[in-house]
Amino acid sequence: MRQCHAVVVGAGIGGLTAAVALHRRGWRVTVCERAPQPPATGAGIGLAPNALRALDAIGLDAAYAAGKAVPATMGLRRSDGTWLVRETTAGMAERYGIPPIAVARPAFTAAIAAALPPGALRHGTEVTGVDDAGDRPVVRTAGGPDLPADLVVAADGIHSPLRRAYFPTHPGLHYIGETAWRCMVDAPEPGVAAMSETWGRGERFGITPLSDGRLYLYATAVVPAGTRWADPRAELRRRFGSWHDPIPALLERVGRLDAADVLHNDLHDLAAPLPALHHGRIAWLGDAAHAMAPNLGQGGCQAIEDAVVLAHLLPAADSPGAAADRVPSALAAYTAARRARTDAVRLRARRVGRLGAVRNPLAAAARDLAVRAVPDRLARRGLDDLFTGFRLPGR
């Protein structure tokens, strides 16, 4: 019996998770990543309970990379430090069965990649296109060789060339009106016990303790697309240096970083849902399928869900009959299972971002009062569909 072969385009979190999930169902996998080597620096990622359940479904233990440490509390603050919403991680663990954890992306992707067979991950391999005129698609790479496949997983990121090639009339990306800075710094003594996001007027600042002892910091500001500063570290100090503790002290640590270690990107989401998350034997997942604003911390989590559901719906290598022949129908089921959920999360993330981006002083004050007035039970209920929404079809 010929072993089914999947080519995954992109070695981000979604692509690597899909490759591991398919490998554990008996597929031969090849992951093509154009970067010459794994990232050494970058941002952190929060793994919400829905993503942790998805990883558990394929036997991947996120704690292998993230550890068991979690912040004591998490919530939303004003720039003067007043808490608008606060929840203990113990309370979240009681409600959802597991608390969220956070890890540096490079460590997490390395842990997922370690679960792949030797030779499956190919760095420095740029995919230039997919020829799907025949019965089996052929993945073309810049330096060769061509890779025939029974399945192509397009996990090629927010600017997905494969999305543009196969959905040429789609409006593409939408600038949400904010730019973002991201970096990781060493935690001060005695550390930071809370995961928090602080809202100002058209500006936000987030602090996420990582289990390796560092802090993942992010900040956003409402500016025209393409706005850049000579020194992003100085711009962060100018904007946020007078905000509540420990932000000023953390910005001092940011100032000691190399400028290249402070990532700066404009924020985009997908302007409209794709008509389908598949075409023939090609499936899109993660940012390539439904790029969303980072306001709910669900971009990577939804990519993980995509990958696990996709592998679950595809035939196992040892299933009876010609497994490869059942791929197109499995991909149609994947679109049916994932398109509505991911688009709902995309739209919700956009709405939350609009609240955080309010600049008018009176409107911002009214927003803060409204957020504080929401009863805790209703605030928790608002997270239930996110954190308990992962389901494997048929279970």
C-alpha positions as CSV (number, residue, x, y, z in Angstrom):
1,M,0.0,0.0,0.0
2,R,1.4,3.4,-1.0
3,Q,1.9,5.7,1.9
4,C,0.0,9.0,1.6
5,H,2.2,12.1,1.3
6,A,1.4,15.5,2.6
7,V,3.5,18.6,1.8
8,V,3.1,21.4,4.4
9,V,4.0,24.9,3.2
10,G,5.3,26.9,6.1
11,A,6.9,25.9,9.5
12,G,4.9,28.1,11.8
13,I,2.8,26.8,14.6
14,G,-0.1,25.7,12.5
15,G,2.0,24.0,9.8
16,L,4.2,22.1,12.3
17,T,1.1,21.0,14.3
18,A,-0.5,19.7,11.1
19,A,2.6,17.9,10.1
20,V,2.9,16.2,13.5
21,A,-0.8,15.3,13.5
22,L,-0.6,13.7,10.1
23,H,2.6,11.9,10.9
24,R,0.9,10.3,13.8
25,R,-1.9,9.1,11.5
26,G,0.7,7.3,9.4
27,W,1.2,9.9,6.7
28,R,4.6,10.8,5.2
29,V,5.1,14.5,5.7
30,T,7.4,17.1,4.2
31,V,7.5,20.6,5.6
32,C,8.9,23.3,3.4
33,E,10.0,26.5,5.1
34,R,11.7,29.2,3.1
35,A,13.6,30.6,6.2
36,P,17.1,29.2,6.3
37,Q,16.9,28.2,9.9
38,P,14.5,28.2,12.9
39,P,13.8,31.6,14.5
40,A,16.1,32.4,17.4
41,T,14.1,35.5,18.6
42,G,10.5,36.6,18.3
43,A,7.3,36.9,20.3
44,G,5.6,34.9,22.9
45,I,2.3,33.0,22.4
46,G,-0.5,32.3,24.9
47,L,-2.0,28.9,24.7
48,A,-5.6,29.1,25.8
49,P,-7.5,26.0,27.0
50,N,-9.0,25.3,23.6
51,A,-5.6,25.1,22.0
52,L,-4.3,22.9,24.9
53,R,-7.2,20.5,24.4
54,A,-6.4,20.3,20.7
55,L,-2.8,19.6,21.3
56,D,-3.7,16.9,23.8
57,A,-5.9,15.3,21.2
58,I,-2.8,14.5,19.1
59,G,-0.6,13.6,22.1
60,L,1.5,16.8,22.1
61,D,2.2,18.1,25.6
62,A,2.6,21.9,25.5
63,A,4.1,21.8,28.9
64,Y,7.2,20.2,27.3
65,A,8.0,23.6,25.9
66,A,6.1,25.9,28.2
67,G,6.4,24.3,31.6
68,K,3.7,24.3,34.2
69,A,4.2,27.9,35.5
70,V,1.3,30.2,35.0
71,P,0.7,33.8,36.2
72,A,-1.4,34.1,39.3
73,T,-3.9,36.6,37.7
74,M,-4.8,38.0,34.4
75,G,-7.0,40.9,33.3
76,L,-7.4,44.3,31.8
77,R,-6.2,47.6,33.3
78,R,-6.3,51.4,32.7
79,S,-3.1,53.3,32.2
80,D,-3.1,54.4,35.8
81,G,-3.1,50.8,36.9
82,T,-6.7,50.4,37.9
83,W,-8.0,47.0,37.1
84,L,-11.1,46.9,34.9
85,V,-11.4,43.1,34.7
86,R,-9.4,40.6,36.7
87,E,-9.5,36.8,37.0
88,T,-7.3,34.3,38.8
89,T,-5.8,31.5,36.8
90,A,-7.0,29.1,39.5
91,G,-10.5,30.2,38.7
92,M,-10.0,29.7,35.0
93,A,-8.5,26.2,35.7
94,E,-11.6,25.4,37.7
95,R,-13.9,26.6,35.0
96,Y,-12.1,25.2,32.0
97,G,-10.2,22.3,33.4
98,I,-6.8,23.7,32.5
99,P,-5.3,27.2,32.9
100,P,-3.8,29.0,29.9
101,I,0.0,28.9,29.6
102,A,2.4,31.1,27.7
103,V,5.7,30.3,26.0
104,A,8.3,31.9,23.7
105,R,7.4,31.0,20.1
106,P,10.9,29.8,19.2
107,A,10.9,27.3,22.0
108,F,7.3,26.1,21.2
109,T,7.9,25.6,17.5
110,A,11.2,23.8,18.3
111,A,9.3,21.4,20.6
112,I,6.7,20.7,17.9
113,A,9.3,20.2,15.3
114,A,11.1,17.7,17.5
115,A,8.1,15.4,17.2
116,L,8.6,15.1,13.4
117,P,10.7,12.3,11.8
118,P,14.2,13.1,10.8
119,G,14.4,14.9,7.4
120,A,10.7,15.9,7.4
121,L,11.4,19.6,8.0
122,R,13.3,21.4,5.2
123,H,14.5,24.9,6.0
124,G,15.7,27.1,3.1
125,T,13.1,25.5,0.8
126,E,10.9,28.1,-0.8
127,V,7.7,26.9,-2.5
128,T,7.1,28.8,-5.7
129,G,3.7,27.3,-6.6
130,V,1.5,24.2,-6.8
131,D,0.6,22.5,-10.0
132,D,-2.7,20.7,-9.5
133,A,-3.6,20.0,-13.1
134,G,-3.2,16.2,-12.6
135,D,-4.6,13.7,-10.2
136,R,-1.9,14.6,-7.6
137,P,-0.7,18.1,-7.0
138,V,3.0,18.8,-7.4
139,V,4.7,21.3,-5.2
140,R,7.3,23.4,-7.0
141,T,10.3,24.7,-5.0
142,A,12.8,27.3,-5.9
143,G,15.8,25.0,-5.8
144,G,14.1,21.7,-6.5
145,P,13.1,19.0,-6.3
146,D,9.4,19.0,-7.2
147,L,7.3,17.2,-4.6
148,P,4.3,15.2,-5.7
149,A,1.7,15.0,-2.9
150,D,-1.7,13.6,-2.0
151,L,-2.3,16.7,0.1
152,V,-0.9,20.2,0.3
153,V,-1.3,22.2,3.5
154,A,-1.0,25.9,2.9
155,A,0.3,27.2,6.2
156,D,2.2,30.0,4.4
157,G,1.2,32.8,6.7
158,I,-0.7,36.1,6.6
159,H,0.6,37.1,3.2
160,S,0.0,33.5,1.8
161,P,1.0,33.4,-1.9
162,L,-1.1,30.2,-2.3
163,R,-4.1,32.1,-1.0
164,R,-3.6,34.8,-3.6
165,A,-3.0,32.3,-6.3
166,Y,-6.1,30.2,-5.7
167,F,-8.5,33.0,-4.6
168,P,-7.5,35.9,-6.9
169,T,-10.7,37.8,-6.5
170,H,-10.6,37.8,-2.7
171,P,-10.1,41.3,-1.3
172,G,-7.1,40.1,0.8
173,L,-5.9,41.8,3.9
174,H,-7.5,44.7,5.8
175,Y,-5.3,47.1,7.9
176,I,-7.1,47.4,11.3
177,G,-5.6,50.8,12.0
178,E,-2.9,49.9,14.5
179,T,0.8,49.1,14.5
180,A,2.3,46.8,17.1
181,W,5.7,46.3,18.8
182,R,6.6,42.9,20.4
183,C,9.7,41.7,22.3
184,M,10.8,39.5,25.2
185,V,12.8,40.8,28.2
186,D,14.1,39.3,31.4
187,A,11.7,39.7,34.3
188,P,12.7,42.0,37.2
189,E,12.9,40.8,40.7
190,P,10.7,39.7,42.4
191,G,9.0,39.1,39.0
192,V,5.6,39.9,37.6
193,A,2.7,37.8,38.8
194,A,0.0,39.1,36.5
195,M,-0.7,38.7,32.8
196,S,-2.3,42.0,31.8
197,E,-3.3,44.3,29.0
198,T,-3.6,48.0,29.7
199,W,-5.8,50.3,27.6
200,G,-5.2,53.9,27.1
201,R,-6.5,56.2,24.4
202,G,-5.6,54.6,21.1
203,E,-2.8,52.7,22.7
204,R,-2.4,49.4,24.5
205,F,0.4,47.6,26.4
206,G,0.5,43.9,27.3
207,I,2.6,41.9,29.7
208,T,2.7,38.2,29.6
209,P,5.0,36.2,32.0
210,L,6.6,33.3,30.3
211,S,7.5,30.1,32.2
212,D,11.2,30.4,31.3
213,G,11.4,33.5,33.5
214,R,11.1,36.1,30.8
215,L,8.3,38.5,29.9
216,Y,6.6,38.8,26.6
217,L,5.7,42.5,26.0
218,Y,3.5,43.9,23.3
219,A,2.2,47.4,22.6
220,T,-0.1,48.9,19.9
221,A,-0.9,52.4,18.7
222,V,-3.4,53.8,16.3
223,V,-1.3,55.3,13.4
224,P,-1.5,55.4,9.6
225,A,-0.3,52.3,7.9
226,G,3.5,52.3,7.2
227,T,4.4,54.7,10.0
228,R,7.9,54.0,11.2
229,W,10.4,55.4,13.8
230,A,14.1,55.5,13.7
231,D,14.3,53.8,17.2
232,P,11.3,51.8,18.2
233,R,12.6,51.5,21.7
234,A,12.6,55.2,22.2
235,E,9.1,55.5,20.7
236,L,7.8,52.9,23.2
237,R,9.3,54.9,26.1
238,R,7.8,58.1,24.8
239,R,4.3,56.6,24.5
240,F,4.2,54.3,27.6
241,G,6.9,55.5,30.0
242,S,4.4,57.3,32.3
243,W,2.0,54.4,32.5
244,H,1.5,52.3,35.7
245,D,4.2,50.1,37.2
246,P,5.9,47.9,36.2
247,I,5.7,49.3,32.6
248,P,8.4,52.0,33.1
249,A,10.9,49.5,34.5
250,L,10.1,47.0,31.7
251,L,10.7,49.7,29.1
252,E,14.2,50.3,30.6
253,R,14.9,46.7,29.9
254,V,13.5,47.1,26.4
255,G,16.0,49.9,25.9
256,R,18.9,47.5,26.5
257,L,17.8,45.2,23.7
258,D,19.2,45.4,20.2
259,A,16.7,47.3,17.9
260,A,16.3,44.1,15.8
261,D,14.9,42.3,18.9
262,V,11.9,44.6,19.0
263,L,9.6,43.4,16.3
264,H,7.4,46.1,14.7
265,N,4.5,45.3,12.3
266,D,1.3,46.9,11.2
267,L,-1.7,44.8,12.2
268,H,-4.0,43.2,9.5
269,D,-6.8,40.7,9.4
270,L,-8.5,39.1,6.5
271,A,-10.9,41.5,4.9
272,A,-13.6,38.8,4.4
273,P,-13.8,35.1,4.9
274,L,-12.5,32.8,2.1
275,P,-15.2,31.1,0.1
276,A,-13.7,27.8,1.3
277,L,-10.7,26.6,3.3
278,H,-9.8,24.1,0.6
279,H,-9.4,23.8,-3.2
280,G,-9.1,20.3,-4.6
281,R,-6.3,18.7,-2.6
282,I,-5.0,22.0,-1.0
283,A,-6.1,23.1,2.5
284,W,-5.5,26.4,4.1
285,L,-5.0,26.9,7.8
286,G,-4.0,29.5,10.3
287,D,-3.2,33.0,9.1
288,A,-3.3,31.9,5.5
289,A,-6.9,30.9,6.0
290,H,-8.3,33.4,8.4
291,A,-5.8,36.0,9.5
292,M,-7.2,37.8,12.6
293,A,-6.2,40.6,14.9
294,P,-4.3,39.5,18.0
295,N,-6.9,41.0,20.4
296,L,-8.2,37.7,21.7
297,G,-4.9,35.8,21.7
298,Q,-6.5,33.3,19.4
299,G,-4.6,33.5,16.1
300,G,-2.1,30.7,17.0
301,C,-4.8,28.8,19.0
302,Q,-7.1,28.7,16.0
303,A,-4.2,27.5,13.8
304,I,-3.7,24.6,16.2
305,E,-7.4,23.8,16.1
306,D,-7.3,23.9,12.3
307,A,-4.4,21.5,12.2
308,V,-5.8,18.9,14.6
309,V,-9.3,18.9,12.9
310,L,-7.8,18.6,9.5
311,A,-5.7,15.6,10.4
312,H,-8.7,14.1,12.2
313,L,-10.9,14.3,9.1
314,L,-8.3,12.9,6.7
315,P,-8.1,9.2,6.4
316,A,-5.4,7.4,8.4
317,A,-2.7,5.7,6.4
318,D,-3.8,2.2,7.6
319,S,-7.5,2.8,6.9
320,P,-9.3,0.4,4.5
321,G,-9.6,1.3,0.8
322,A,-7.6,3.9,-1.1
323,A,-6.9,6.6,1.5
324,A,-5.6,9.1,-1.0
325,D,-8.9,9.0,-3.0
326,R,-10.8,10.2,0.1
327,V,-8.8,13.4,0.5
328,P,-11.0,15.8,-1.5
329,S,-14.2,14.8,0.5
330,A,-12.2,15.1,3.8
331,L,-11.1,18.6,2.8
332,A,-14.7,19.6,2.1
333,A,-15.6,18.4,5.6
334,Y,-12.7,20.4,7.0
335,T,-14.2,23.6,5.5
336,A,-17.6,22.8,6.9
337,A,-16.1,22.1,10.3
338,R,-13.8,25.2,10.6
339,R,-15.0,28.1,8.4
340,A,-17.8,29.4,10.7
341,R,-15.9,29.1,13.9
342,T,-12.7,30.8,12.6
343,D,-14.7,33.6,11.0
344,A,-16.6,34.3,14.2
345,V,-13.4,34.6,16.1
346,R,-11.9,36.8,13.4
347,L,-14.8,39.2,13.6
348,R,-14.9,39.2,17.4
349,A,-11.2,40.0,17.5
350,R,-11.8,43.0,15.2
351,R,-14.6,44.3,17.5
352,V,-12.5,44.0,20.6
353,G,-9.7,45.9,18.8
354,R,-12.0,48.7,18.0
355,L,-12.8,49.1,21.7
356,G,-9.1,49.2,22.7
357,A,-8.3,51.7,19.9
358,V,-10.8,54.4,21.1
359,R,-8.9,57.7,21.3
360,N,-11.5,60.3,22.3
361,P,-11.1,60.9,26.1
362,L,-14.8,60.9,26.9
363,A,-15.4,57.8,24.8
364,A,-12.5,56.0,26.4
365,A,-13.7,56.9,29.9
366,A,-17.2,55.6,29.0
367,R,-15.7,52.5,27.6
368,D,-13.7,51.8,30.8
369,L,-16.8,52.4,33.0
370,A,-18.8,50.0,30.8
371,V,-16.1,47.3,31.0
372,R,-15.9,47.6,34.8
373,A,-19.7,47.4,35.1
374,V,-19.9,44.0,33.5
375,P,-20.5,41.4,36.2
376,D,-17.8,38.8,36.5
377,R,-20.1,35.9,35.7
378,L,-21.0,37.6,32.3
379,A,-17.3,38.3,31.6
380,R,-16.5,34.7,32.2
381,R,-19.4,33.5,30.0
382,G,-18.1,35.6,27.2
383,L,-14.9,33.5,27.1
384,D,-16.8,30.1,27.2
385,D,-17.4,29.8,23.5
386,L,-13.7,30.5,22.8
387,F,-12.2,28.2,25.4
388,T,-14.7,25.4,25.2
389,G,-15.4,25.6,21.5
390,F,-12.8,23.1,20.2
391,R,-14.5,19.9,19.0
392,L,-13.3,17.0,16.9
393,P,-16.1,16.4,14.3
394,G,-17.9,13.2,15.1
395,R,-17.0,13.2,18.8
